[in-house]
């Protein structure tokens, strides 16, 4: 909503503010029976009609069937999938939060093209992307050795390595993490191999250690895959 709130189009901006207030005000009325004092205080901070005295005297919200838009909710979920994928790749690449990177999305589903194409600016803004291009599966496939790819049943999102990503520094960091994880795994395996510890330790402690060991091993496997990919560059 943020860009619409400050839109130079006054009518669009006003409508966005009204929708925001309406949603927040309804949420306050829903919460009021459980949080009466703070909802009352916040309710008075919102624009209210003349003569309004208390949230307690207002009607409890009721579902408005004509405002339920399953198609819109599905489209928002589709956009969220793309944005989350972009953010996850950025996190994996350890890209600085202020740095923006380009991305390309490939899909064979026309519905995705219809939803994504008009919302490129939103995807770029929320995904911290400098550019965002949409292509079909029939076009040139992405080269995994030149960037990171997130694959789903509906699309592939590709973010190439560029100046925002220091490959050598990332390799050095991953090697250190590999060594740290390996030592941690060895330590936990040693404890679980100690029969005296297994006999004396409470069951929940042993199970917790086994769970942590499995998590560390999975983490190490992913790290090795990532390191192998980078070392081929």
Secondary structure, DSSP 8 states (H G I E B T S, - for coil): -HHHHT-S-HHHHHHHHHHHHHHHHHHHHHHTTTSHHHHHHHHHHS---TT---GGGS------GGG--HHHHHHHHHHHHHHHHHHHHHHHHT--TT--EEEEEEES-HHHHHHHHTTHHHHHHHHTEEEEEEEETTS----GGGEEEEE-SSEEEEEE--TT--HHHHHHHHHHHHHHHHHHHHHHHHHHT-HHHHHHS-HHHHHHHHHHHHHHHHHHHHHHHHHHHHHT-
